[in-house]
Amino acid sequence: MNISIPQQQLPLNLDQADSAWQVRVSHRTRRLSVRVYPAGNVVVIAPKYTPPKLIQEFIAKHRDWINVRVRECTARQLAMVPPSELILPSIEQFVQIEYRQESTRAKLRSLGHGQLLLRGNVSEPTTWSRLITAWLTELAQQELELRLRKLATTLGFTYDRLQIRRQRTRWGSCASSGTISLNLCSLFLRPEVLRYLMIHELCHTRHMNHSKQFWSLVESCEPDYLSLDKELSNAWKQVPAWIMLSK
């Protein structure tokens, strides 16, 4: 289990079955909470300096509920059907997908004008999800790069490059090198929420933390950041579960 707690505290003693779980320390939260993401990932969020014993007790108390949610995520993945359309609010695009089941190796081709053709052996969910996700990644790199560059110029920020990743529990990140990472799933956000996400990461190019100075800078760029941040935290519900199927 990946544990992000102050070094002076003892590590948690958890079962091997919980190895995919994470404990994340938040300087903003005042109580313990847990989130189960579409891919089945579990993140326990703890206030700073929470004793490991309290975290263990919290997990033990909610373990049954967590396991039910994880099983539900797994069941949804197993029951997936190929999407016939992709609605991408953040970049205001609508894409239709046509499937042609054949015995050949599966391939995806863009027909232009918001049309995709996926032909070949596409019976396995991991196959069609991998191809669609790869196409979405290329689209996100192009479309989000344009928006991030424009926003950075408008607000007076600089960064090194944009990286598109498919993170399972984070919407974005910013490295000290100046590389900003945005989650592929941000394609499913509202444009206003995507803009806030970009502002959040751009502000990290000046403050590599969540200090008062950081949030003051965020607020100067987006006065409505509190409600947008809350919407972003809950936006995983808008992400199709199949996007996390392929490795």
RADA-V119308 format. One record per pair of residues at least 24 apart in sequence whose ideal C-beta (glycine too) atoms are under 7 Angstrom apart, sorted by the first residue. I is the first residue (numbers start at 0). J is the second residue. Records with the same first field share a line. If there is no record, write none. Layout:
I->J  J
//
This chain:
4->51
5->48
8->50  51
9->51
10->51
11->51  54  55
22->54
26->209
27->209
31->57
33->61  65
35->65  68  69  72
36->167  168  235
37->72  235  238  240  243
38->72  167  243
39->69  72  73
40->167  168
41->65  69
42->168
72->240
75->240
76->240  244
79->124  240  241
81->121  127
82->239
87->186  187
88->187  188  189  190
89->185  186  187  188  189  190  193
90->142  186
91->190
105->130
107->131  134
124->241  244
125->244  245
128->241  242  244  245
129->245
132->165  242  245
135->183  186
136->163  183
139->163  183  186
143->181
146->197
147->179  197
150->194  197
151->201
154->201  220
156->201  204
157->204
158->201  204
167->243
170->196  231
171->196  199  200
173->200  203  204
175->207
177->204
184->238  242
187->237  238
188->234
191->227
192->227  230  231  234
195->221  224  227  228  231
196->231
//
